[in-house]
Amino acid sequence: MQNNAASVSFPVNMTTLPRFLDVPQGSFFLFGPRGTGKTTWLREELPDALVLDLLRAEEFRRFAARPERLRELVRAAPPGGDVVVDEIQRVPELLNVVHELMESGERWRFVLTGSSARTLRRGGVNLLAGRAIMQTMHPFMAGELGSTFDLRTALTLGTVATVVSSDDPASALAAYATLYVEQEVRAEGLARDVGSFSRFLEAAAFSHGATLNVSEVARECETSRSTVSGYLELLEDLLLAFRLPVFTRRAKRRLVAHPRFFYFDCGVFGSLRPSGPLDRPEEIAGPALEGLVAQHLRAWLAYSGAEGKLFYWRTRTGAEVDFVLYGSLGIWGIDVMNAGRIRPADLRGLRAFGDEYPEARRLLLYRGEHRLVRRGVLCVPVDGFLRGLNPAKALDDIVG
């Protein structure tokens, strides 16, 4: 994707931007892709915490060799304090020590961060018997960036904290995929052929925002379907991507079976998506906008505590709704279009969804400037919607 330097309003100082995520009362896991600002946020929220950073080579070697050293370190600290273990997945054996300390009756709050769920998902890993809740850190939401948020900039560069705060955000974004390939994939031996995995990252970018067909991606990469399936799981384990399932509740129509695929940040998608003179701008801008909305909806669900999940809806005849929110918040059908004018055909998916689910709220997010109601569908400028998306507010209050 071409970077539009004229629209760039970064960098911003992350320490001056409050995040929507609240610090839980008790111990908790904090997961999120590398560079989303977990460490900076904890430094600001828990300035007096005892911090163990497993990304530092000397600390990794020290505690990998003898995990029980954590017990000695913590018991030398005042009781009742906070203990942060950064990138816990690098030495998962430390979780046994943490569990023991939590069971001892002494009062410490443990904060365990991770940018990969791969090791912790393996059988036998101690997840503290449910005594620590799970939290996630996402890329910045527009409401967190405040006046520094610019839609064009966000579509080009994304909202990952390490990019937002860089003096050279375009270079920081370009280096992001390399960071993961080198530090996560090569260093930990998670993929045997790093070159093949790099080609897969590019090929998968063509599926961003689209229905995922693993066989087609495998043909594009000239590798086996099982290899691509493994790579997709690896992306999800590294929290770099997610898949949206099809919404099938009370389905009357025949629906597609494949999920939709998204990179976790639209800027990362753009940096991985090869582009050339034959590419039409909308082939990149449209999926980027859908991805930006998707990452905001995921963050809103995670931070608000709303009991809901994110899906999409697509019939065999091609009627589609980009996002379906379903749960205690009700049922919402949300379509996204990268255009400033609304045609009757643009409402086809939401109208079909309304026929299927009359109780659903239907929302079209578009690049125009005015709130409209067309054929029973509320049409809202996407820029204003993203800026107003706040976990402290219900979705009904946000859209009015």
LUMKOL-558705 format. One record per residue (C-alpha): residue number from 1; residue in three letters; x, y, z. Coordinates in nm, 4 decimals. Last residue first. Layout:
residues N
> NUM | ALA | X | Y | Z
...
END
This chain:
residues 400
> 400 | GLY | -2.8255 | 0.7257 | 1.8555
> 399 | VAL | -2.5225 | 0.5481 | 1.7071
> 398 | ILE | -2.3144 | 0.5561 | 2.0255
> 397 | ASP | -2.6089 | 0.5329 | 2.2652
> 396 | ASP | -2.7402 | 0.2163 | 2.0992
> 395 | LEU | -2.3883 | 0.0707 | 2.1026
> 394 | ALA | -2.3727 | 0.1064 | 2.4797
> 393 | LYS | -2.1182 | 0.3528 | 2.6117
> 392 | ALA | -1.8202 | 0.3088 | 2.8440
> 391 | PRO | -1.6448 | 0.1012 | 2.5775
> 390 | ASN | -1.6290 | 0.4088 | 2.3514
> 389 | LEU | -1.6940 | 0.4100 | 1.9784
> 388 | GLY | -1.7511 | 0.7800 | 1.9101
> 387 | ARG | -1.4407 | 0.8348 | 1.6983
> 386 | LEU | -1.5091 | 0.5178 | 1.5016
> 385 | PHE | -1.8695 | 0.6174 | 1.4304
> 384 | GLY | -1.7715 | 0.9713 | 1.3340
> 383 | ASP | -1.5224 | 0.8496 | 1.0746
> 382 | VAL | -1.7610 | 0.5827 | 0.9463
> 381 | PRO | -2.0286 | 0.8355 | 0.8560
> 380 | VAL | -2.3632 | 0.6756 | 0.9556
> 379 | CYS | -2.6394 | 0.5147 | 0.7453
> 378 | LEU | -2.9366 | 0.3830 | 0.9436
> 377 | VAL | -3.1233 | 0.1267 | 0.7338
> 376 | GLY | -3.5030 | 0.1383 | 0.7059
> 375 | ARG | -3.5028 | 0.1954 | 0.3315
> 374 | ARG | -3.2427 | 0.4698 | 0.3661
> 373 | VAL | -3.2012 | 0.6568 | 0.6939
> 372 | LEU | -2.9273 | 0.9148 | 0.6800
> 371 | ARG | -2.6511 | 1.0570 | 0.8958
> 370 | HIS | -2.4381 | 1.2906 | 0.6855
> 369 | GLU | -2.0688 | 1.3232 | 0.5924
> 368 | GLY | -2.0041 | 1.0355 | 0.3532
> 367 | ARG | -1.7400 | 0.7639 | 0.3795
> 366 | TYR | -1.9841 | 0.4862 | 0.4788
> 365 | LEU | -2.0954 | 0.2802 | 0.7762
> 364 | LEU | -2.4306 | 0.1070 | 0.7225
> 363 | LEU | -2.6179 | -0.0023 | 1.0337
> 362 | ARG | -2.8992 | -0.2464 | 1.0890
> 361 | ARG | -3.0516 | -0.3207 | 1.4304
> 360 | ALA | -3.1820 | -0.6768 | 1.4290
> 359 | GLU | -3.5321 | -0.7745 | 1.5470
> 358 | PRO | -3.6487 | -0.8512 | 1.1922
> 357 | TYR | -3.3783 | -1.1209 | 1.1546
> 356 | GLU | -3.4069 | -1.2928 | 0.8148
> 355 | ASP | -3.5812 | -1.0019 | 0.6427
> 354 | GLY | -3.3421 | -0.7660 | 0.8177
> 353 | PHE | -3.0447 | -0.9645 | 0.6878
> 352 | ALA | -3.1852 | -0.9353 | 0.3356
> 351 | ARG | -3.2160 | -0.5579 | 0.3835
> 350 | LEU | -2.8620 | -0.5422 | 0.5217
> 349 | GLY | -2.7204 | -0.7294 | 0.2241
> 348 | ARG | -2.9074 | -0.5293 | -0.0402
> 347 | LEU | -2.8341 | -0.1859 | 0.1041
> 346 | ASP | -2.5426 | -0.1080 | -0.1280
> 345 | ALA | -2.7621 | -0.1993 | -0.4260
> 344 | PRO | -2.9856 | 0.1023 | -0.3521
> 343 | ARG | -2.6825 | 0.3316 | -0.3953
> 342 | ILE | -2.5135 | 0.5211 | -0.1145
> 341 | ARG | -2.2639 | 0.7950 | -0.1924
> 340 | GLY | -1.9381 | 0.8619 | -0.0062
> 339 | ALA | -1.7728 | 0.5302 | -0.0792
> 338 | ASN | -1.5628 | 0.2765 | 0.1114
> 337 | MET | -1.8552 | 0.0686 | 0.2309
> 336 | VAL | -1.8997 | -0.1050 | 0.5655
> 335 | ASP | -2.2012 | -0.3138 | 0.6684
> 334 | ILE | -2.3142 | -0.3716 | 1.0270
> 333 | GLY | -2.5902 | -0.6119 | 1.1342
> 332 | TRP | -2.6626 | -0.5882 | 1.5039
> 331 | ILE | -2.8227 | -0.8389 | 1.7375
> 330 | GLY | -2.8821 | -0.7673 | 2.1032
> 329 | LEU | -2.6223 | -0.6339 | 2.3474
> 328 | SER | -2.6608 | -0.9559 | 2.5503
> 327 | GLY | -2.5169 | -1.1385 | 2.2512
> 326 | TYR | -2.4678 | -1.0905 | 1.8781
> 325 | LEU | -2.2678 | -0.8445 | 1.6727
> 324 | VAL | -2.2821 | -0.9259 | 1.3016
> 323 | PHE | -2.0220 | -0.7816 | 1.0684
> 322 | ASP | -1.9753 | -0.7545 | 0.6917
> 321 | VAL | -2.3319 | -0.8356 | 0.5919
> 320 | GLU | -2.3639 | -1.0413 | 0.2740
> 319 | ALA | -2.6187 | -1.1458 | 0.0118
> 318 | GLY | -2.4255 | -1.3619 | -0.2348
> 317 | THR | -2.6723 | -1.6367 | -0.3289
> 316 | ARG | -2.5056 | -1.8830 | -0.0935
> 315 | THR | -2.5799 | -1.6449 | 0.1902
> 314 | ARG | -2.3258 | -1.4402 | 0.3820
> 313 | TRP | -2.3265 | -1.3254 | 0.7424
> 312 | TYR | -2.0339 | -1.2108 | 0.9572
> 311 | PHE | -1.9531 | -1.2787 | 1.3216
> 310 | LEU | -1.8435 | -1.0893 | 1.6340
> 309 | LYS | -1.9331 | -1.2049 | 1.9825
> 308 | GLY | -2.1232 | -1.0545 | 2.2713
> 307 | GLU | -2.1328 | -1.0300 | 2.6455
> 306 | ALA | -2.0203 | -0.6725 | 2.6773
> 305 | GLY | -1.7083 | -0.6337 | 2.8919
> 304 | SER | -1.6561 | -0.2915 | 2.7398
> 303 | TYR | -1.2841 | -0.3392 | 2.6768
> 302 | ALA | -1.2986 | -0.6643 | 2.4816
> 301 | LEU | -1.6143 | -0.5829 | 2.2837
> 300 | TRP | -1.4857 | -0.2353 | 2.1948
> 299 | ALA | -1.1472 | -0.3777 | 2.0942
> 298 | ARG | -1.3088 | -0.6317 | 1.8623
> 297 | LEU | -1.5351 | -0.3646 | 1.7123
> 296 | HIS | -1.2372 | -0.1344 | 1.6562
> 295 | GLN | -1.0311 | -0.4099 | 1.4913
> 294 | ALA | -1.3212 | -0.4917 | 1.2589
> 293 | VAL | -1.3804 | -0.1270 | 1.1638
> 292 | LEU | -1.0150 | -0.0870 | 1.0668
> 291 | GLY | -1.0251 | -0.4162 | 0.8775
> 290 | GLU | -1.3295 | -0.3098 | 0.6791
> 289 | LEU | -1.1526 | 0.0152 | 0.5926
> 288 | ALA | -0.8368 | -0.1687 | 0.4829
> 287 | PRO | -1.0453 | -0.4159 | 0.2795
> 286 | GLY | -1.1962 | -0.1240 | 0.0838
> 285 | ALA | -0.8720 | 0.0742 | 0.0463
> 284 | ILE | -0.6769 | -0.2160 | -0.1055
> 283 | GLU | -0.8939 | -0.3291 | -0.3962
> 282 | GLU | -1.0460 | 0.0202 | -0.3995
> 281 | PRO | -0.7204 | 0.1657 | -0.5307
> 280 | ARG | -0.7274 | -0.0607 | -0.8397
> 279 | ASP | -0.4236 | -0.2842 | -0.8709
> 278 | LEU | -0.2724 | -0.3141 | -1.2196
> 277 | PRO | 0.0128 | -0.0733 | -1.1430
> 276 | GLY | 0.1316 | -0.2832 | -0.8500
> 275 | SER | 0.0568 | -0.3697 | -0.4910
> 274 | PRO | 0.1844 | -0.6387 | -0.2552
> 273 | ARG | -0.0232 | -0.6610 | 0.0651
> 272 | LEU | 0.2072 | -0.7018 | 0.3654
> 271 | SER | 0.2351 | -0.3343 | 0.4591
> 270 | GLY | -0.1347 | -0.2801 | 0.3925
> 269 | PHE | -0.2370 | -0.5668 | 0.6217
> 268 | VAL | -0.0089 | -0.4333 | 0.8950
> 267 | GLY | -0.1807 | -0.0961 | 0.8543
> 266 | CYS | -0.5248 | -0.2584 | 0.8791
> 265 | ASP | -0.4403 | -0.4174 | 1.2136
> 264 | PHE | -0.5281 | -0.7663 | 1.3428
> 263 | TYR | -0.4997 | -0.9232 | 0.9978
> 262 | PHE | -0.8411 | -1.0388 | 0.8922
> 261 | PHE | -0.9925 | -1.3590 | 0.7527
> 260 | ARG | -1.3578 | -1.4360 | 0.6909
> 259 | PRO | -1.4844 | -1.7820 | 0.7773
> 258 | HIS | -1.5815 | -2.0493 | 0.5208
> 257 | ALA | -1.9194 | -2.2259 | 0.5356
> 256 | VAL | -2.1440 | -2.0156 | 0.3141
> 255 | LEU | -2.5095 | -1.9898 | 0.4134
> 254 | ARG | -2.8277 | -2.1534 | 0.2885
> 253 | ARG | -3.1206 | -1.9494 | 0.4081
> 252 | LYS | -3.3375 | -2.0097 | 0.7141
> 251 | ALA | -3.0687 | -1.9612 | 0.9778
> 250 | ARG | -3.1880 | -1.9591 | 1.3394
> 249 | ARG | -2.8340 | -1.8717 | 1.4507
> 248 | THR | -2.5839 | -1.9234 | 1.1683
> 247 | PHE | -2.3511 | -1.6230 | 1.1882
> 246 | VAL | -2.0475 | -1.7230 | 0.9830
> 245 | PRO | -1.7196 | -1.7313 | 1.1719
> 244 | LEU | -1.4746 | -1.4387 | 1.1804
> 243 | ARG | -1.1079 | -1.5364 | 1.1644
> 242 | PHE | -0.8234 | -1.3609 | 1.3440
> 241 | ALA | -0.4742 | -1.2417 | 1.2660
> 240 | LEU | -0.1491 | -1.1311 | 1.4269
> 239 | LEU | -0.2246 | -1.2746 | 1.7701
> 238 | LEU | 0.0931 | -1.4871 | 1.7481
> 237 | ASP | -0.1305 | -1.7915 | 1.7992
> 236 | GLU | -0.3595 | -1.6590 | 1.5258
> 235 | LEU | -0.0724 | -1.6267 | 1.2812
> 234 | LEU | 0.0516 | -1.9740 | 1.3782
> 233 | GLU | -0.2922 | -2.1225 | 1.3213
> 232 | LEU | -0.2891 | -1.9700 | 0.9747
> 231 | TYR | 0.0593 | -2.1109 | 0.9113
> 230 | GLY | -0.0562 | -2.4577 | 1.0128
> 229 | SER | -0.3513 | -2.4405 | 0.7754
> 228 | VAL | -0.1096 | -2.3221 | 0.5052
> 227 | THR | 0.1124 | -2.6253 | 0.5632
> 226 | SER | -0.1883 | -2.8596 | 0.5592
> 225 | ARG | -0.3018 | -2.7143 | 0.2253
> 224 | SER | 0.0351 | -2.7884 | 0.0729
> 223 | THR | 0.2654 | -2.5345 | -0.0879
> 222 | GLU | 0.2796 | -2.3289 | -0.4037
> 221 | CYS | 0.2006 | -2.0113 | -0.2075
> 220 | GLU | -0.0844 | -1.9183 | -0.4439
> 219 | ARG | -0.2003 | -2.2801 | -0.4502
> 218 | ALA | -0.2010 | -2.2886 | -0.0701
> 217 | VAL | -0.4007 | -1.9646 | -0.0566
> 216 | GLU | -0.6589 | -2.1177 | -0.2893
> 215 | SER | -0.6827 | -2.4325 | -0.0750
> 214 | VAL | -0.7251 | -2.2295 | 0.2441
> 213 | ASN | -1.0282 | -2.0412 | 0.1118
> 212 | LEU | -1.0955 | -1.7485 | 0.3436
> 211 | THR | -1.3959 | -1.5289 | 0.2760
> 210 | ALA | -1.2571 | -1.1792 | 0.2416
> 209 | GLY | -1.1529 | -0.8957 | 0.4722
> 208 | HIS | -0.7870 | -0.9835 | 0.4286
> 207 | SER | -0.7687 | -1.2664 | 0.1734
> 206 | PHE | -0.5131 | -1.0895 | -0.0490
> 205 | ALA | -0.3028 | -1.0380 | 0.2667
> 204 | ALA | -0.2834 | -1.4157 | 0.3021
> 203 | ALA | -0.0602 | -1.4304 | -0.0063
> 202 | GLU | 0.1824 | -1.1800 | 0.1441
> 201 | LEU | 0.2085 | -1.3591 | 0.4789
> 200 | PHE | 0.2376 | -1.6912 | 0.2923
> 199 | ARG | 0.5415 | -1.5676 | 0.1037
> 198 | SER | 0.7031 | -1.4829 | 0.4394
> 197 | PHE | 0.6167 | -1.8300 | 0.5689
> 196 | SER | 0.7852 | -1.9885 | 0.2701
> 195 | GLY | 1.0965 | -1.7818 | 0.3340
> 194 | VAL | 1.0901 | -1.8743 | 0.7040
> 193 | ASP | 1.0949 | -2.2445 | 0.6217
> 192 | ARG | 1.0795 | -2.4504 | 0.9396
> 191 | ALA | 0.8117 | -2.2436 | 1.1066
> 190 | LEU | 0.7881 | -2.1940 | 1.4833
> 189 | GLY | 1.1635 | -2.2234 | 1.5333
> 188 | GLU | 1.1594 | -1.9825 | 1.8277
> 187 | ALA | 1.4159 | -1.7429 | 1.6813
> 186 | ARG | 1.2909 | -1.7800 | 1.3227
> 185 | VAL | 0.9181 | -1.7325 | 1.3821
> 184 | GLU | 0.9013 | -1.4893 | 1.6716
> 183 | GLN | 1.2040 | -1.2636 | 1.6437
> 182 | GLU | 1.2818 | -1.2762 | 1.2725
> 181 | VAL | 0.9400 | -1.3208 | 1.1151
> 180 | TYR | 0.7740 | -1.1088 | 1.3789
> 179 | LEU | 1.0106 | -0.8151 | 1.3534
> 178 | THR | 1.0145 | -0.8471 | 0.9748
> 177 | ALA | 0.6380 | -0.7975 | 0.9756
> 176 | TYR | 0.6793 | -0.4773 | 1.1782
> 175 | ALA | 0.9669 | -0.3288 | 0.9807
> 174 | ALA | 0.7435 | -0.1696 | 0.7163
> 173 | LEU | 0.5253 | -0.0254 | 0.9921
> 172 | ALA | 0.8206 | 0.1338 | 1.1690
> 171 | SER | 0.9449 | 0.2733 | 0.8377
> 170 | ALA | 0.6067 | 0.4394 | 0.7700
> 169 | PRO | 0.5850 | 0.5602 | 1.1312
> 168 | ASP | 0.9149 | 0.7519 | 1.1266
> 167 | ASP | 0.9251 | 0.9360 | 1.4591
> 166 | SER | 0.7439 | 0.6328 | 1.6014
> 165 | SER | 0.4570 | 0.6625 | 1.8504
> 164 | VAL | 0.1765 | 0.5546 | 1.6149
> 163 | VAL | 0.3894 | 0.2725 | 1.4751
> 162 | THR | 0.4755 | 0.1149 | 1.8125
> 161 | ALA | 0.1179 | 0.1749 | 1.9246
> 160 | VAL | -0.0444 | -0.0140 | 1.6368
> 159 | THR | -0.3044 | 0.2180 | 1.4816
> 158 | GLY | -0.2927 | 0.1429 | 1.1096
> 157 | LEU | -0.0511 | 0.3176 | 0.8745
> 156 | THR | -0.2551 | 0.3727 | 0.5597
> 155 | LEU | -0.6127 | 0.3378 | 0.6841
> 154 | ALA | -0.5175 | 0.5159 | 1.0074
> 153 | THR | -0.3674 | 0.8073 | 0.8159
> 152 | ARG | -0.6776 | 0.8479 | 0.6015
> 151 | LEU | -0.9011 | 0.8322 | 0.9088
> 150 | ASP | -0.7072 | 1.0830 | 1.1152
> 149 | PHE | -0.6877 | 1.0360 | 1.4903
> 148 | THR | -0.4680 | 1.2956 | 1.6633
> 147 | SER | -0.7738 | 1.4696 | 1.8109
> 146 | GLY | -0.8575 | 1.1672 | 2.0235
> 145 | LEU | -0.6135 | 0.8773 | 1.9897
> 144 | GLU | -0.8070 | 0.6811 | 2.2508
> 143 | GLY | -1.1391 | 0.7460 | 2.0765
> 142 | ALA | -0.9914 | 0.6274 | 1.7470
> 141 | MET | -0.9021 | 0.2948 | 1.9051
> 140 | PHE | -0.5358 | 0.2112 | 1.9491
> 139 | PRO | -0.4309 | -0.1412 | 1.8605
> 138 | HIS | -0.5644 | -0.4050 | 2.0979
> 137 | MET | -0.4692 | -0.5135 | 2.4495
> 136 | THR | -0.6440 | -0.8242 | 2.5789
> 135 | GLN | -0.7531 | -0.9303 | 2.9260
> 134 | MET | -0.7868 | -1.2785 | 3.0781
> 133 | ILE | -0.8681 | -1.3233 | 3.4461
> 132 | ALA | -0.6267 | -1.4735 | 3.6960
> 131 | ARG | -0.7466 | -1.7310 | 3.9498
> 130 | GLY | -0.8876 | -1.9519 | 3.6738
> 129 | ALA | -0.6805 | -2.2521 | 3.7737
> 128 | LEU | -0.3539 | -2.0591 | 3.7399
> 127 | LEU | -0.3170 | -2.1223 | 3.3654
> 126 | ASN | -0.0682 | -2.4047 | 3.4240
> 125 | VAL | 0.0456 | -2.5460 | 3.0908
> 124 | GLY | -0.0232 | -2.9187 | 3.0628
> 123 | GLY | -0.1502 | -2.9230 | 2.7076
> 122 | ARG | -0.0298 | -2.6562 | 2.4709
> 121 | ARG | -0.2293 | -2.3354 | 2.4561
> 120 | LEU | 0.0261 | -2.1477 | 2.6669
> 119 | THR | 0.3004 | -2.2164 | 2.4157
> 118 | ARG | 0.1043 | -2.0780 | 2.1215
> 117 | ALA | -0.0695 | -1.7859 | 2.2931
> 116 | SER | 0.1872 | -1.5369 | 2.1748
> 115 | SER | 0.2252 | -1.1709 | 2.2674
> 114 | GLY | 0.2086 | -1.2316 | 2.6405
> 113 | THR | 0.1701 | -1.0404 | 2.9642
> 112 | LEU | 0.1343 | -1.1797 | 3.3162
> 111 | VAL | 0.0220 | -0.9349 | 3.5830
> 110 | PHE | 0.0442 | -1.0779 | 3.9326
> 109 | ARG | -0.1142 | -0.9007 | 4.2278
> 108 | TRP | 0.0591 | -0.9964 | 4.5502
> 107 | ARG | -0.1103 | -1.0812 | 4.8747
> 106 | GLU | 0.0426 | -1.3668 | 5.0739
> 105 | GLY | -0.1941 | -1.6596 | 5.1149
> 104 | SER | 0.0520 | -1.9124 | 4.9764
> 103 | GLU | -0.1840 | -2.0132 | 4.6930
> 102 | MET | -0.0877 | -1.7091 | 4.4841
> 101 | LEU | 0.2799 | -1.7860 | 4.5406
> 100 | GLU | 0.2333 | -2.1460 | 4.4256
> 99 | HIS | 0.0432 | -2.0331 | 4.1164
> 98 | VAL | 0.3194 | -1.7881 | 4.0285
> 97 | VAL | 0.5798 | -2.0640 | 4.0653
> 96 | ASN | 0.3812 | -2.2958 | 3.8381
> 95 | LEU | 0.3347 | -2.0105 | 3.5911
> 94 | LEU | 0.7123 | -1.9677 | 3.5727
> 93 | GLU | 0.7261 | -2.2931 | 3.3751
> 92 | PRO | 0.5792 | -2.0939 | 3.0827
> 91 | VAL | 0.9195 | -1.9351 | 3.0174
> 90 | ARG | 0.8862 | -1.7473 | 2.6848
> 89 | GLN | 0.5062 | -1.7497 | 2.7174
> 88 | ILE | 0.5331 | -1.5070 | 3.0106
> 87 | GLU | 0.6152 | -1.2159 | 2.7790
> 86 | ASP | 0.6468 | -0.9596 | 3.0627
> 85 | VAL | 0.6092 | -1.0833 | 3.4200
> 84 | VAL | 0.4663 | -0.7966 | 3.6249
> 83 | VAL | 0.4502 | -0.8217 | 4.0042
> 82 | ASP | 0.2317 | -0.5733 | 4.1925
> 81 | GLY | 0.2591 | -0.5097 | 4.5643
> 80 | GLY | 0.0708 | -0.6467 | 4.8614
> 79 | PRO | 0.3761 | -0.7985 | 5.0219
> 78 | PRO | 0.6967 | -0.5922 | 5.0062
> 77 | ALA | 0.9553 | -0.7522 | 4.7734
> 76 | ALA | 1.2060 | -1.0178 | 4.8859
> 75 | ARG | 0.9340 | -1.2803 | 4.8529
> 74 | VAL | 0.8951 | -1.1882 | 4.4856
> 73 | LEU | 1.2606 | -1.2339 | 4.3927
> 72 | GLU | 1.3042 | -1.5619 | 4.5794
> 71 | ARG | 0.9901 | -1.7082 | 4.4234
> 70 | LEU | 1.0986 | -1.5904 | 4.0784
> 69 | ARG | 1.4248 | -1.7783 | 4.1262
> 68 | GLU | 1.2133 | -2.0938 | 4.1182
> 67 | PRO | 1.2153 | -2.0729 | 3.7373
> 66 | ARG | 1.5809 | -2.1859 | 3.7320
> 65 | ALA | 1.7434 | -2.2148 | 3.3878
> 64 | ALA | 1.4600 | -2.0368 | 3.2071
> 63 | PHE | 1.4695 | -1.7733 | 3.4804
> 62 | ARG | 1.8321 | -1.6702 | 3.4310
> 61 | ARG | 1.8427 | -1.7189 | 3.0544
> 60 | PHE | 1.5323 | -1.5032 | 2.9989
> 59 | GLU | 1.6594 | -1.2397 | 3.2398
> 58 | GLU | 1.9926 | -1.2160 | 3.0573
> 57 | ALA | 1.8313 | -1.2043 | 2.7136
> 56 | ARG | 1.5852 | -0.9290 | 2.7965
> 55 | LEU | 1.2555 | -1.0248 | 2.6337
> 54 | LEU | 1.1682 | -1.2000 | 2.9604
> 53 | ASP | 1.1123 | -0.8669 | 3.1343
> 52 | LEU | 1.0515 | -0.9200 | 3.5085
> 51 | VAL | 0.8946 | -0.6099 | 3.6617
> 50 | LEU | 0.8318 | -0.5354 | 4.0312
> 49 | ALA | 0.5521 | -0.2819 | 4.0174
> 48 | ASP | 0.5873 | 0.0740 | 4.1447
> 47 | PRO | 0.4701 | 0.2474 | 3.8245
> 46 | LEU | 0.1583 | 0.0312 | 3.7865
> 45 | GLU | -0.0693 | 0.2264 | 3.5474
> 44 | GLU | 0.2021 | 0.4105 | 3.3553
> 43 | ARG | 0.4477 | 0.1214 | 3.3325
> 42 | LEU | 0.1557 | -0.1131 | 3.2638
> 41 | TRP | 0.0454 | 0.0972 | 2.9665
> 40 | THR | 0.3988 | 0.1190 | 2.8275
> 39 | THR | 0.4454 | -0.2577 | 2.8577
> 38 | LYS | 0.1153 | -0.3418 | 2.6877
> 37 | GLY | 0.1563 | -0.0845 | 2.4091
> 36 | THR | 0.0350 | -0.2675 | 2.0973
> 35 | GLY | 0.3928 | -0.3404 | 1.9861
> 34 | ARG | 0.3846 | -0.7177 | 2.0123
> 33 | PRO | 0.0347 | -0.8538 | 1.9685
> 32 | GLY | -0.1892 | -0.8649 | 2.2755
> 31 | PHE | -0.2401 | -1.0661 | 2.5904
> 30 | LEU | -0.2700 | -0.9399 | 2.9464
> 29 | PHE | -0.3160 | -1.2153 | 3.2036
> 28 | PHE | -0.4642 | -1.1048 | 3.5324
> 27 | SER | -0.4228 | -1.0858 | 3.9084
> 26 | GLY | -0.6898 | -0.8991 | 4.1005
> 25 | GLN | -0.8627 | -0.5625 | 4.0852
> 24 | PRO | -0.8516 | -0.5333 | 3.7076
> 23 | VAL | -0.6667 | -0.2389 | 3.5464
> 22 | ASP | -0.9010 | -0.0669 | 3.3017
> 21 | LEU | -0.8585 | -0.0775 | 2.9233
> 20 | PHE | -0.9828 | 0.2356 | 2.7454
> 19 | ARG | -0.6293 | 0.3669 | 2.7150
> 18 | PRO | -0.5220 | 0.7120 | 2.8295
> 17 | LEU | -0.2895 | 0.8908 | 2.5879
> 16 | THR | -0.0061 | 1.0942 | 2.7405
> 15 | THR | 0.2295 | 0.7970 | 2.7769
> 14 | MET | 0.1768 | 0.7030 | 2.4134
> 13 | ASN | 0.3320 | 1.0259 | 2.2882
> 12 | VAL | 0.2044 | 1.0763 | 1.9357
> 11 | PRO | 0.3800 | 1.0428 | 1.6042
> 10 | PHE | 0.1757 | 1.0743 | 1.3880
> 9 | SER | -0.0427 | 1.3110 | 1.1845
> 8 | VAL | 0.0253 | 1.1550 | 0.8441
> 7 | SER | -0.2110 | 1.2807 | 0.5745
> 6 | ALA | 0.0532 | 1.4319 | 0.3466
> 5 | ALA | 0.2751 | 1.1246 | 0.3816
> 4 | ASN | 0.0273 | 0.9058 | 0.1919
> 3 | ASN | 0.1853 | 0.5633 | 0.2221
> 2 | GLN | 0.1286 | 0.3430 | -0.0839
> 1 | MET | 0.0000 | 0.0000 | 0.0000
END
